[in-house]
Amino acid sequence: MASTKSAKKRILVIQKKTLRNKMIKSRTKTEIKKVFVALASGSKEQATATLAKAISQIDRAASKGIFHKNNAARKKARLTNLVNKM
């Protein structure tokens, strides 16, 4: 356990940041899953609409440093390829 005041504060700050990062990462994963559900349903329009939301969410997570920019680019490219192959 931390003994200094600054160390205790860092623990609290890290906990808040961890919760924020988990929330954003979870939201991103949910949007990606929605794309796969739309692909499974066979609706190109729905897949395209959910892809746009997923890409926006991935970009938002990458801008906040939750995903590395190359990781985000890879996720977007793979999702886009799946939708385009439909």
PDB file with one MODEL, atoms N, CA, C and O in Angstrom:
MODEL        1
ATOM      1  N   MET A   1       0.849  -1.189   0.000  1.00  0.00           N
ATOM      2  CA  MET A   1       0.000   0.000   0.000  1.00  0.00           C
ATOM      3  C   MET A   1       0.887   1.243   0.000  1.00  0.00           C
ATOM      4  O   MET A   1       1.960   1.270   0.603  1.00  0.00           O
ATOM      5  N   ALA A   2       0.414   2.244  -0.681  1.00  0.00           N
ATOM      6  CA  ALA A   2       1.164   3.492  -0.775  1.00  0.00           C
ATOM      7  C   ALA A   2       1.164   4.209   0.568  1.00  0.00           C
ATOM      8  O   ALA A   2       0.180   4.188   1.307  1.00  0.00           O
ATOM      9  N   SER A   3       2.282   4.838   0.858  1.00  0.00           N
ATOM     10  CA  SER A   3       2.371   5.541   2.138  1.00  0.00           C
ATOM     11  C   SER A   3       2.394   7.053   1.965  1.00  0.00           C
ATOM     12  O   SER A   3       1.952   7.780   2.855  1.00  0.00           O
ATOM     13  N   THR A   4       2.898   7.536   0.841  1.00  0.00           N
ATOM     14  CA  THR A   4       2.957   8.984   0.657  1.00  0.00           C
ATOM     15  C   THR A   4       1.658   9.495   0.039  1.00  0.00           C
ATOM     16  O   THR A   4       0.911   8.749  -0.593  1.00  0.00           O
ATOM     17  N   LYS A   5       1.419  10.761   0.238  1.00  0.00           N
ATOM     18  CA  LYS A   5       0.201  11.376  -0.270  1.00  0.00           C
ATOM     19  C   LYS A   5       0.153  11.342  -1.794  1.00  0.00           C
ATOM     20  O   LYS A   5      -0.900  11.092  -2.381  1.00  0.00           O
ATOM     21  N   SER A   6       1.289  11.594  -2.432  1.00  0.00           N
ATOM     22  CA  SER A   6       1.326  11.617  -3.897  1.00  0.00           C
ATOM     23  C   SER A   6       1.102  10.218  -4.472  1.00  0.00           C
ATOM     24  O   SER A   6       0.467  10.073  -5.517  1.00  0.00           O
ATOM     25  N   ALA A   7       1.615   9.200  -3.803  1.00  0.00           N
ATOM     26  CA  ALA A   7       1.423   7.826  -4.274  1.00  0.00           C
ATOM     27  C   ALA A   7      -0.042   7.413  -4.148  1.00  0.00           C
ATOM     28  O   ALA A   7      -0.573   6.712  -5.009  1.00  0.00           O
ATOM     29  N   LYS A   8      -0.688   7.853  -3.069  1.00  0.00           N
ATOM     30  CA  LYS A   8      -2.120   7.555  -2.895  1.00  0.00           C
ATOM     31  C   LYS A   8      -2.944   8.231  -3.987  1.00  0.00           C
ATOM     32  O   LYS A   8      -3.895   7.653  -4.514  1.00  0.00           O
ATOM     33  N   LYS A   9      -2.566   9.460  -4.315  1.00  0.00           N
ATOM     34  CA  LYS A   9      -3.278  10.179  -5.370  1.00  0.00           C
ATOM     35  C   LYS A   9      -3.082   9.477  -6.708  1.00  0.00           C
ATOM     36  O   LYS A   9      -4.034   9.348  -7.478  1.00  0.00           O
ATOM     37  N   ARG A  10      -1.868   9.021  -6.998  1.00  0.00           N
ATOM     38  CA  ARG A  10      -1.602   8.330  -8.266  1.00  0.00           C
ATOM     39  C   ARG A  10      -2.463   7.073  -8.385  1.00  0.00           C
ATOM     40  O   ARG A  10      -2.958   6.755  -9.466  1.00  0.00           O
ATOM     41  N   ILE A  11      -2.638   6.366  -7.281  1.00  0.00           N
ATOM     42  CA  ILE A  11      -3.473   5.164  -7.299  1.00  0.00           C
ATOM     43  C   ILE A  11      -4.904   5.530  -7.685  1.00  0.00           C
ATOM     44  O   ILE A  11      -5.522   4.847  -8.502  1.00  0.00           O
ATOM     45  N   LEU A  12      -5.427   6.596  -7.106  1.00  0.00           N
ATOM     46  CA  LEU A  12      -6.790   7.025  -7.424  1.00  0.00           C
ATOM     47  C   LEU A  12      -6.914   7.457  -8.882  1.00  0.00           C
ATOM     48  O   LEU A  12      -7.892   7.126  -9.553  1.00  0.00           O
ATOM     49  N   VAL A  13      -5.924   8.193  -9.364  1.00  0.00           N
ATOM     50  CA  VAL A  13      -5.954   8.673 -10.749  1.00  0.00           C
ATOM     51  C   VAL A  13      -5.881   7.501 -11.720  1.00  0.00           C
ATOM     52  O   VAL A  13      -6.595   7.472 -12.722  1.00  0.00           O
ATOM     53  N   ILE A  14      -5.019   6.538 -11.419  1.00  0.00           N
ATOM     54  CA  ILE A  14      -4.868   5.366 -12.288  1.00  0.00           C
ATOM     55  C   ILE A  14      -6.166   4.565 -12.318  1.00  0.00           C
ATOM     56  O   ILE A  14      -6.547   4.049 -13.368  1.00  0.00           O
ATOM     57  N   GLN A  15      -6.847   4.456 -11.179  1.00  0.00           N
ATOM     58  CA  GLN A  15      -8.123   3.728 -11.144  1.00  0.00           C
ATOM     59  C   GLN A  15      -9.160   4.396 -12.041  1.00  0.00           C
ATOM     60  O   GLN A  15      -9.892   3.718 -12.762  1.00  0.00           O
ATOM     61  N   LYS A  16      -9.221   5.721 -11.995  1.00  0.00           N
ATOM     62  CA  LYS A  16     -10.173   6.447 -12.838  1.00  0.00           C
ATOM     63  C   LYS A  16      -9.845   6.253 -14.314  1.00  0.00           C
ATOM     64  O   LYS A  16     -10.737   6.014 -15.129  1.00  0.00           O
ATOM     65  N   LYS A  17      -8.558   6.356 -14.654  1.00  0.00           N
ATOM     66  CA  LYS A  17      -8.154   6.190 -16.052  1.00  0.00           C
ATOM     67  C   LYS A  17      -8.417   4.775 -16.541  1.00  0.00           C
ATOM     68  O   LYS A  17      -8.815   4.570 -17.688  1.00  0.00           O
ATOM     69  N   THR A  18      -8.192   3.794 -15.663  1.00  0.00           N
ATOM     70  CA  THR A  18      -8.430   2.400 -16.033  1.00  0.00           C
ATOM     71  C   THR A  18      -9.904   2.175 -16.335  1.00  0.00           C
ATOM     72  O   THR A  18     -10.235   1.508 -17.315  1.00  0.00           O
ATOM     73  N   LEU A  19     -10.782   2.711 -15.523  1.00  0.00           N
ATOM     74  CA  LEU A  19     -12.224   2.578 -15.763  1.00  0.00           C
ATOM     75  C   LEU A  19     -12.628   3.239 -17.075  1.00  0.00           C
ATOM     76  O   LEU A  19     -13.434   2.696 -17.831  1.00  0.00           O
ATOM     77  N   ARG A  20     -12.061   4.419 -17.340  1.00  0.00           N
ATOM     78  CA  ARG A  20     -12.369   5.125 -18.582  1.00  0.00           C
ATOM     79  C   ARG A  20     -11.902   4.322 -19.789  1.00  0.00           C
ATOM     80  O   ARG A  20     -12.624   4.194 -20.778  1.00  0.00           O
ATOM     81  N   ASN A  21     -10.687   3.780 -19.701  1.00  0.00           N
ATOM     82  CA  ASN A  21     -10.155   2.997 -20.809  1.00  0.00           C
ATOM     83  C   ASN A  21     -10.972   1.736 -21.042  1.00  0.00           C
ATOM     84  O   ASN A  21     -11.233   1.366 -22.187  1.00  0.00           O
ATOM     85  N   LYS A  22     -11.374   1.075 -19.965  1.00  0.00           N
ATOM     86  CA  LYS A  22     -12.199  -0.132 -20.094  1.00  0.00           C
ATOM     87  C   LYS A  22     -13.528   0.191 -20.742  1.00  0.00           C
ATOM     88  O   LYS A  22     -14.014  -0.567 -21.581  1.00  0.00           O
ATOM     89  N   MET A  23     -14.120   1.310 -20.359  1.00  0.00           N
ATOM     90  CA  MET A  23     -15.407   1.710 -20.912  1.00  0.00           C
ATOM     91  C   MET A  23     -15.294   1.945 -22.418  1.00  0.00           C
ATOM     92  O   MET A  23     -16.130   1.473 -23.188  1.00  0.00           O
ATOM     93  N   ILE A  24     -14.270   2.667 -22.830  1.00  0.00           N
ATOM     94  CA  ILE A  24     -14.107   2.979 -24.249  1.00  0.00           C
ATOM     95  C   ILE A  24     -13.770   1.722 -25.038  1.00  0.00           C
ATOM     96  O   ILE A  24     -14.291   1.527 -26.137  1.00  0.00           O
ATOM     97  N   LYS A  25     -12.910   0.869 -24.498  1.00  0.00           N
ATOM     98  CA  LYS A  25     -12.538  -0.369 -25.184  1.00  0.00           C
ATOM     99  C   LYS A  25     -13.749  -1.293 -25.315  1.00  0.00           C
ATOM    100  O   LYS A  25     -13.935  -1.931 -26.351  1.00  0.00           O
ATOM    101  N   SER A  26     -14.561  -1.365 -24.277  1.00  0.00           N
ATOM    102  CA  SER A  26     -15.760  -2.200 -24.317  1.00  0.00           C
ATOM    103  C   SER A  26     -16.751  -1.683 -25.351  1.00  0.00           C
ATOM    104  O   SER A  26     -17.343  -2.464 -26.096  1.00  0.00           O
ATOM    105  N   ARG A  27     -16.929  -0.376 -25.396  1.00  0.00           N
ATOM    106  CA  ARG A  27     -17.845   0.230 -26.366  1.00  0.00           C
ATOM    107  C   ARG A  27     -17.369  -0.049 -27.793  1.00  0.00           C
ATOM    108  O   ARG A  27     -18.174  -0.311 -28.687  1.00  0.00           O
ATOM    109  N   THR A  28     -16.063   0.010 -27.991  1.00  0.00           N
ATOM    110  CA  THR A  28     -15.493  -0.257 -29.315  1.00  0.00           C
ATOM    111  C   THR A  28     -15.720  -1.710 -29.718  1.00  0.00           C
ATOM    112  O   THR A  28     -16.109  -1.995 -30.850  1.00  0.00           O
ATOM    113  N   LYS A  29     -15.475  -2.620 -28.786  1.00  0.00           N
ATOM    114  CA  LYS A  29     -15.689  -4.037 -29.077  1.00  0.00           C
ATOM    115  C   LYS A  29     -17.150  -4.316 -29.412  1.00  0.00           C
ATOM    116  O   LYS A  29     -17.445  -5.129 -30.289  1.00  0.00           O
ATOM    117  N   THR A  30     -18.056  -3.647 -28.720  1.00  0.00           N
ATOM    118  CA  THR A  30     -19.486  -3.829 -28.978  1.00  0.00           C
ATOM    119  C   THR A  30     -19.833  -3.373 -30.391  1.00  0.00           C
ATOM    120  O   THR A  30     -20.588  -4.047 -31.092  1.00  0.00           O
ATOM    121  N   GLU A  31     -19.290  -2.243 -30.810  1.00  0.00           N
ATOM    122  CA  GLU A  31     -19.560  -1.750 -32.162  1.00  0.00           C
ATOM    123  C   GLU A  31     -18.999  -2.708 -33.220  1.00  0.00           C
ATOM    124  O   GLU A  31     -19.614  -2.911 -34.266  1.00  0.00           O
ATOM    125  N   ILE A  32     -17.841  -3.290 -32.944  1.00  0.00           N
ATOM    126  CA  ILE A  32     -17.254  -4.252 -33.875  1.00  0.00           C
ATOM    127  C   ILE A  32     -18.129  -5.500 -33.965  1.00  0.00           C
ATOM    128  O   ILE A  32     -18.334  -6.042 -35.051  1.00  0.00           O
ATOM    129  N   LYS A  33     -18.644  -5.954 -32.824  1.00  0.00           N
ATOM    130  CA  LYS A  33     -19.530  -7.119 -32.821  1.00  0.00           C
ATOM    131  C   LYS A  33     -20.800  -6.848 -33.614  1.00  0.00           C
ATOM    132  O   LYS A  33     -21.323  -7.742 -34.280  1.00  0.00           O
ATOM    133  N   LYS A  34     -21.296  -5.622 -33.544  1.00  0.00           N
ATOM    134  CA  LYS A  34     -22.497  -5.266 -34.303  1.00  0.00           C
ATOM    135  C   LYS A  34     -22.250  -5.387 -35.802  1.00  0.00           C
ATOM    136  O   LYS A  34     -23.156  -5.750 -36.552  1.00  0.00           O
ATOM    137  N   VAL A  35     -21.037  -5.089 -36.242  1.00  0.00           N
ATOM    138  CA  VAL A  35     -20.700  -5.236 -37.669  1.00  0.00           C
ATOM    139  C   VAL A  35     -20.778  -6.713 -38.049  1.00  0.00           C
ATOM    140  O   VAL A  35     -21.331  -7.057 -39.094  1.00  0.00           O
ATOM    141  N   PHE A  36     -20.229  -7.584 -37.206  1.00  0.00           N
ATOM    142  CA  PHE A  36     -20.272  -9.018 -37.499  1.00  0.00           C
ATOM    143  C   PHE A  36     -21.705  -9.554 -37.509  1.00  0.00           C
ATOM    144  O   PHE A  36     -22.037 -10.424 -38.313  1.00  0.00           O
ATOM    145  N   VAL A  37     -22.539  -9.044 -36.631  1.00  0.00           N
ATOM    146  CA  VAL A  37     -23.954  -9.451 -36.619  1.00  0.00           C
ATOM    147  C   VAL A  37     -24.628  -9.006 -37.915  1.00  0.00           C
ATOM    148  O   VAL A  37     -25.401  -9.759 -38.508  1.00  0.00           O
ATOM    149  N   ALA A  38     -24.337  -7.794 -38.348  1.00  0.00           N
ATOM    150  CA  ALA A  38     -24.913  -7.293 -39.598  1.00  0.00           C
ATOM    151  C   ALA A  38     -24.417  -8.106 -40.788  1.00  0.00           C
ATOM    152  O   ALA A  38     -25.174  -8.363 -41.725  1.00  0.00           O
ATOM    153  N   LEU A  39     -23.151  -8.511 -40.755  1.00  0.00           N
ATOM    154  CA  LEU A  39     -22.620  -9.348 -41.831  1.00  0.00           C
ATOM    155  C   LEU A  39     -23.317 -10.706 -41.851  1.00  0.00           C
ATOM    156  O   LEU A  39     -23.619 -11.238 -42.920  1.00  0.00           O
ATOM    157  N   ALA A  40     -23.569 -11.258 -40.683  1.00  0.00           N
ATOM    158  CA  ALA A  40     -24.225 -12.562 -40.601  1.00  0.00           C
ATOM    159  C   ALA A  40     -25.670 -12.493 -41.082  1.00  0.00           C
ATOM    160  O   ALA A  40     -26.191 -13.462 -41.634  1.00  0.00           O
ATOM    161  N   SER A  41     -26.314 -11.348 -40.872  1.00  0.00           N
ATOM    162  CA  SER A  41     -27.704 -11.202 -41.305  1.00  0.00           C
ATOM    163  C   SER A  41     -27.814 -11.064 -42.820  1.00  0.00           C
ATOM    164  O   SER A  41     -28.872 -11.325 -43.392  1.00  0.00           O
ATOM    165  N   GLY A  42     -26.731 -10.657 -43.467  1.00  0.00           N
ATOM    166  CA  GLY A  42     -26.717 -10.553 -44.916  1.00  0.00           C
ATOM    167  C   GLY A  42     -27.193  -9.223 -45.462  1.00  0.00           C
ATOM    168  O   GLY A  42     -27.388  -9.086 -46.670  1.00  0.00           O
ATOM    169  N   SER A  43     -27.384  -8.243 -44.599  1.00  0.00           N
ATOM    170  CA  SER A  43     -27.859  -6.936 -45.033  1.00  0.00           C
ATOM    171  C   SER A  43     -26.673  -6.005 -45.278  1.00  0.00           C
ATOM    172  O   SER A  43     -25.993  -5.580 -44.343  1.00  0.00           O
ATOM    173  N   LYS A  44     -26.441  -5.700 -46.554  1.00  0.00           N
ATOM    174  CA  LYS A  44     -25.306  -4.843 -46.916  1.00  0.00           C
ATOM    175  C   LYS A  44     -25.489  -3.426 -46.370  1.00  0.00           C
ATOM    176  O   LYS A  44     -24.528  -2.813 -45.907  1.00  0.00           O
ATOM    177  N   GLU A  45     -26.726  -2.902 -46.421  1.00  0.00           N
ATOM    178  CA  GLU A  45     -26.971  -1.541 -45.931  1.00  0.00           C
ATOM    179  C   GLU A  45     -26.720  -1.448 -44.432  1.00  0.00           C
ATOM    180  O   GLU A  45     -26.098  -0.500 -43.953  1.00  0.00           O
ATOM    181  N   GLN A  46     -27.210  -2.440 -43.701  1.00  0.00           N
ATOM    182  CA  GLN A  46     -27.026  -2.435 -42.246  1.00  0.00           C
ATOM    183  C   GLN A  46     -25.538  -2.597 -41.907  1.00  0.00           C
ATOM    184  O   GLN A  46     -25.032  -1.950 -40.990  1.00  0.00           O
ATOM    185  N   ALA A  47     -24.850  -3.454 -42.645  1.00  0.00           N
ATOM    186  CA  ALA A  47     -23.430  -3.670 -42.400  1.00  0.00           C
ATOM    187  C   ALA A  47     -22.638  -2.384 -42.656  1.00  0.00           C
ATOM    188  O   ALA A  47     -21.720  -2.050 -41.908  1.00  0.00           O
ATOM    189  N   THR A  48     -23.003  -1.673 -43.717  1.00  0.00           N
ATOM    190  CA  THR A  48     -22.309  -0.417 -44.033  1.00  0.00           C
ATOM    191  C   THR A  48     -22.554   0.633 -42.955  1.00  0.00           C
ATOM    192  O   THR A  48     -21.644   1.370 -42.575  1.00  0.00           O
ATOM    193  N   ALA A  49     -23.793   0.694 -42.466  1.00  0.00           N
ATOM    194  CA  ALA A  49     -24.124   1.676 -41.427  1.00  0.00           C
ATOM    195  C   ALA A  49     -23.391   1.361 -40.125  1.00  0.00           C
ATOM    196  O   ALA A  49     -22.853   2.261 -39.479  1.00  0.00           O
ATOM    197  N   THR A  50     -23.370   0.091 -39.741  1.00  0.00           N
ATOM    198  CA  THR A  50     -22.685  -0.261 -38.498  1.00  0.00           C
ATOM    199  C   THR A  50     -21.175  -0.135 -38.655  1.00  0.00           C
ATOM    200  O   THR A  50     -20.470   0.147 -37.685  1.00  0.00           O
ATOM    201  N   LEU A  51     -20.673  -0.344 -39.877  1.00  0.00           N
ATOM    202  CA  LEU A  51     -19.241  -0.172 -40.123  1.00  0.00           C
ATOM    203  C   LEU A  51     -18.828   1.278 -39.880  1.00  0.00           C
ATOM    204  O   LEU A  51     -17.781   1.540 -39.289  1.00  0.00           O
ATOM    205  N   ALA A  52     -19.649   2.209 -40.335  1.00  0.00           N
ATOM    206  CA  ALA A  52     -19.327   3.627 -40.134  1.00  0.00           C
ATOM    207  C   ALA A  52     -19.250   3.969 -38.651  1.00  0.00           C
ATOM    208  O   ALA A  52     -18.357   4.701 -38.224  1.00  0.00           O
ATOM    209  N   LYS A  53     -20.189   3.436 -37.866  1.00  0.00           N
ATOM    210  CA  LYS A  53     -20.166   3.692 -36.415  1.00  0.00           C
ATOM    211  C   LYS A  53     -18.944   3.051 -35.772  1.00  0.00           C
ATOM    212  O   LYS A  53     -18.309   3.640 -34.898  1.00  0.00           O
ATOM    213  N   ALA A  54     -18.622   1.832 -36.214  1.00  0.00           N
ATOM    214  CA  ALA A  54     -17.474   1.126 -35.640  1.00  0.00           C
ATOM    215  C   ALA A  54     -16.174   1.856 -35.954  1.00  0.00           C
ATOM    216  O   ALA A  54     -15.310   1.984 -35.087  1.00  0.00           O
ATOM    217  N   ILE A  55     -16.030   2.332 -37.182  1.00  0.00           N
ATOM    218  CA  ILE A  55     -14.816   3.056 -37.564  1.00  0.00           C
ATOM    219  C   ILE A  55     -14.678   4.335 -36.750  1.00  0.00           C
ATOM    220  O   ILE A  55     -13.583   4.690 -36.314  1.00  0.00           O
ATOM    221  N   SER A  56     -15.793   5.020 -36.551  1.00  0.00           N
ATOM    222  CA  SER A  56     -15.767   6.234 -35.743  1.00  0.00           C
ATOM    223  C   SER A  56     -15.319   5.929 -34.317  1.00  0.00           C
ATOM    224  O   SER A  56     -14.517   6.660 -33.737  1.00  0.00           O
ATOM    225  N   GLN A  57     -15.845   4.847 -33.764  1.00  0.00           N
ATOM    226  CA  GLN A  57     -15.502   4.465 -32.392  1.00  0.00           C
ATOM    227  C   GLN A  57     -14.034   4.032 -32.293  1.00  0.00           C
ATOM    228  O   GLN A  57     -13.356   4.349 -31.316  1.00  0.00           O
ATOM    229  N   ILE A  58     -13.548   3.311 -33.305  1.00  0.00           N
ATOM    230  CA  ILE A  58     -12.147   2.886 -33.308  1.00  0.00           C
ATOM    231  C   ILE A  58     -11.236   4.103 -33.386  1.00  0.00           C
ATOM    232  O   ILE A  58     -10.224   4.166 -32.687  1.00  0.00           O
ATOM    233  N   ASP A  59     -11.588   5.072 -34.233  1.00  0.00           N
ATOM    234  CA  ASP A  59     -10.789   6.300 -34.336  1.00  0.00           C
ATOM    235  C   ASP A  59     -10.767   7.055 -33.015  1.00  0.00           C
ATOM    236  O   ASP A  59      -9.730   7.575 -32.603  1.00  0.00           O
ATOM    237  N   ARG A  60     -11.913   7.111 -32.359  1.00  0.00           N
ATOM    238  CA  ARG A  60     -11.995   7.807 -31.077  1.00  0.00           C
ATOM    239  C   ARG A  60     -11.097   7.130 -30.044  1.00  0.00           C
ATOM    240  O   ARG A  60     -10.398   7.805 -29.288  1.00  0.00           O
ATOM    241  N   ALA A  61     -11.116   5.809 -30.014  1.00  0.00           N
ATOM    242  CA  ALA A  61     -10.280   5.075 -29.062  1.00  0.00           C
ATOM    243  C   ALA A  61      -8.796   5.270 -29.390  1.00  0.00           C
ATOM    244  O   ALA A  61      -7.971   5.401 -28.486  1.00  0.00           O
ATOM    245  N   ALA A  62      -8.463   5.289 -30.670  1.00  0.00           N
ATOM    246  CA  ALA A  62      -7.062   5.483 -31.058  1.00  0.00           C
ATOM    247  C   ALA A  62      -6.583   6.885 -30.701  1.00  0.00           C
ATOM    248  O   ALA A  62      -5.433   7.068 -30.302  1.00  0.00           O
ATOM    249  N   SER A  63      -7.458   7.871 -30.842  1.00  0.00           N
ATOM    250  CA  SER A  63      -7.052   9.239 -30.530  1.00  0.00           C
ATOM    251  C   SER A  63      -6.805   9.427 -29.036  1.00  0.00           C
ATOM    252  O   SER A  63      -6.033  10.298 -28.634  1.00  0.00           O
ATOM    253  N   LYS A  64      -7.464   8.607 -28.217  1.00  0.00           N
ATOM    254  CA  LYS A  64      -7.275   8.693 -26.771  1.00  0.00           C
ATOM    255  C   LYS A  64      -6.142   7.790 -26.290  1.00  0.00           C
ATOM    256  O   LYS A  64      -5.847   7.744 -25.096  1.00  0.00           O
ATOM    257  N   GLY A  65      -5.509   7.072 -27.216  1.00  0.00           N
ATOM    258  CA  GLY A  65      -4.371   6.242 -26.854  1.00  0.00           C
ATOM    259  C   GLY A  65      -4.740   4.863 -26.346  1.00  0.00           C
ATOM    260  O   GLY A  65      -3.882   4.162 -25.809  1.00  0.00           O
ATOM    261  N   ILE A  66      -5.980   4.455 -26.497  1.00  0.00           N
ATOM    262  CA  ILE A  66      -6.397   3.148 -26.018  1.00  0.00           C
ATOM    263  C   ILE A  66      -5.961   2.065 -26.995  1.00  0.00           C
ATOM    264  O   ILE A  66      -5.592   0.965 -26.585  1.00  0.00           O
ATOM    265  N   PHE A  67      -6.004   2.376 -28.285  1.00  0.00           N
ATOM    266  CA  PHE A  67      -5.451   1.506 -29.318  1.00  0.00           C
ATOM    267  C   PHE A  67      -4.304   2.254 -29.988  1.00  0.00           C
ATOM    268  O   PHE A  67      -4.376   3.468 -30.178  1.00  0.00           O
ATOM    269  N   HIS A  68      -3.263   1.540 -30.341  1.00  0.00           N
ATOM    270  CA  HIS A  68      -2.191   2.130 -31.136  1.00  0.00           C
ATOM    271  C   HIS A  68      -2.749   2.457 -32.517  1.00  0.00           C
ATOM    272  O   HIS A  68      -3.652   1.776 -33.001  1.00  0.00           O
ATOM    273  N   LYS A  69      -2.218   3.485 -33.143  1.00  0.00           N
ATOM    274  CA  LYS A  69      -2.775   3.925 -34.425  1.00  0.00           C
ATOM    275  C   LYS A  69      -2.698   2.834 -35.488  1.00  0.00           C
ATOM    276  O   LYS A  69      -3.599   2.724 -36.319  1.00  0.00           O
ATOM    277  N   ASN A  70      -1.642   2.029 -35.478  1.00  0.00           N
ATOM    278  CA  ASN A  70      -1.542   0.940 -36.453  1.00  0.00           C
ATOM    279  C   ASN A  70      -2.540  -0.170 -36.152  1.00  0.00           C
ATOM    280  O   ASN A  70      -3.092  -0.781 -37.067  1.00  0.00           O
ATOM    281  N   ASN A  71      -2.768  -0.425 -34.882  1.00  0.00           N
ATOM    282  CA  ASN A  71      -3.761  -1.419 -34.484  1.00  0.00           C
ATOM    283  C   ASN A  71      -5.152  -0.966 -34.938  1.00  0.00           C
ATOM    284  O   ASN A  71      -5.939  -1.766 -35.444  1.00  0.00           O
ATOM    285  N   ALA A  72      -5.439   0.295 -34.754  1.00  0.00           N
ATOM    286  CA  ALA A  72      -6.733   0.837 -35.169  1.00  0.00           C
ATOM    287  C   ALA A  72      -6.883   0.759 -36.685  1.00  0.00           C
ATOM    288  O   ALA A  72      -7.948   0.401 -37.188  1.00  0.00           O
ATOM    289  N   ALA A  73      -5.822   1.090 -37.409  1.00  0.00           N
ATOM    290  CA  ALA A  73      -5.868   1.031 -38.868  1.00  0.00           C
ATOM    291  C   ALA A  73      -6.102  -0.394 -39.342  1.00  0.00           C
ATOM    292  O   ALA A  73      -6.858  -0.621 -40.286  1.00  0.00           O
ATOM    293  N   ARG A  74      -5.457  -1.352 -38.691  1.00  0.00           N
ATOM    294  CA  ARG A  74      -5.635  -2.758 -39.055  1.00  0.00           C
ATOM    295  C   ARG A  74      -7.064  -3.222 -38.814  1.00  0.00           C
ATOM    296  O   ARG A  74      -7.647  -3.913 -39.650  1.00  0.00           O
ATOM    297  N   LYS A  75      -7.623  -2.844 -37.677  1.00  0.00           N
ATOM    298  CA  LYS A  75      -9.016  -3.216 -37.366  1.00  0.00           C
ATOM    299  C   LYS A  75      -9.974  -2.639 -38.401  1.00  0.00           C
ATOM    300  O   LYS A  75     -10.871  -3.331 -38.883  1.00  0.00           O
ATOM    301  N   LYS A  76      -9.778  -1.369 -38.737  1.00  0.00           N
ATOM    302  CA  LYS A  76     -10.652  -0.723 -39.718  1.00  0.00           C
ATOM    303  C   LYS A  76     -10.523  -1.378 -41.087  1.00  0.00           C
ATOM    304  O   LYS A  76     -11.524  -1.595 -41.771  1.00  0.00           O
ATOM    305  N   ALA A  77      -9.297  -1.693 -41.489  1.00  0.00           N
ATOM    306  CA  ALA A  77      -9.078  -2.296 -42.806  1.00  0.00           C
ATOM    307  C   ALA A  77      -9.717  -3.670 -42.898  1.00  0.00           C
ATOM    308  O   ALA A  77     -10.329  -4.006 -43.912  1.00  0.00           O
ATOM    309  N   ARG A  78      -9.582  -4.455 -41.860  1.00  0.00           N
ATOM    310  CA  ARG A  78     -10.159  -5.804 -41.880  1.00  0.00           C
ATOM    311  C   ARG A  78     -11.680  -5.757 -41.907  1.00  0.00           C
ATOM    312  O   ARG A  78     -12.311  -6.515 -42.644  1.00  0.00           O
ATOM    313  N   LEU A  79     -12.270  -4.878 -41.114  1.00  0.00           N
ATOM    314  CA  LEU A  79     -13.729  -4.751 -41.122  1.00  0.00           C
ATOM    315  C   LEU A  79     -14.227  -4.268 -42.478  1.00  0.00           C
ATOM    316  O   LEU A  79     -15.217  -4.777 -43.003  1.00  0.00           O
ATOM    317  N   THR A  80     -13.534  -3.284 -43.039  1.00  0.00           N
ATOM    318  CA  THR A  80     -13.939  -2.737 -44.332  1.00  0.00           C
ATOM    319  C   THR A  80     -13.857  -3.804 -45.425  1.00  0.00           C
ATOM    320  O   THR A  80     -14.736  -3.889 -46.282  1.00  0.00           O
ATOM    321  N   ASN A  81     -12.798  -4.617 -45.390  1.00  0.00           N
ATOM    322  CA  ASN A  81     -12.662  -5.683 -46.377  1.00  0.00           C
ATOM    323  C   ASN A  81     -13.800  -6.694 -46.260  1.00  0.00           C
ATOM    324  O   ASN A  81     -14.320  -7.165 -47.272  1.00  0.00           O
ATOM    325  N   LEU A  82     -14.184  -7.026 -45.036  1.00  0.00           N
ATOM    326  CA  LEU A  82     -15.284  -7.972 -44.845  1.00  0.00           C
ATOM    327  C   LEU A  82     -16.588  -7.425 -45.407  1.00  0.00           C
ATOM    328  O   LEU A  82     -17.342  -8.150 -46.055  1.00  0.00           O
ATOM    329  N   VAL A  83     -16.850  -6.158 -45.162  1.00  0.00           N
ATOM    330  CA  VAL A  83     -18.096  -5.553 -45.645  1.00  0.00           C
ATOM    331  C   VAL A  83     -18.059  -5.443 -47.172  1.00  0.00           C
ATOM    332  O   VAL A  83     -19.068  -5.691 -47.832  1.00  0.00           O
ATOM    333  N   ASN A  84     -16.914  -5.075 -47.733  1.00  0.00           N
ATOM    334  CA  ASN A  84     -16.814  -4.922 -49.177  1.00  0.00           C
ATOM    335  C   ASN A  84     -16.938  -6.250 -49.917  1.00  0.00           C
ATOM    336  O   ASN A  84     -17.424  -6.288 -51.047  1.00  0.00           O
ATOM    337  N   LYS A  85     -16.499  -7.345 -49.283  1.00  0.00           N
ATOM    338  CA  LYS A  85     -16.600  -8.661 -49.909  1.00  0.00           C
ATOM    339  C   LYS A  85     -18.038  -9.181 -49.924  1.00  0.00           C
ATOM    340  O   LYS A  85     -18.350 -10.139 -50.631  1.00  0.00           O
ATOM    341  N   MET A  86     -18.880  -8.565 -49.164  1.00  0.00           N
ATOM    342  CA  MET A  86     -20.265  -9.024 -49.028  1.00  0.00           C
ATOM    343  C   MET A  86     -21.009  -8.937 -50.335  1.00  0.00           C
ATOM    344  O   MET A  86     -22.188  -9.284 -50.398  1.00  0.00           O
TER     345      MET A  86
ENDMDL
END
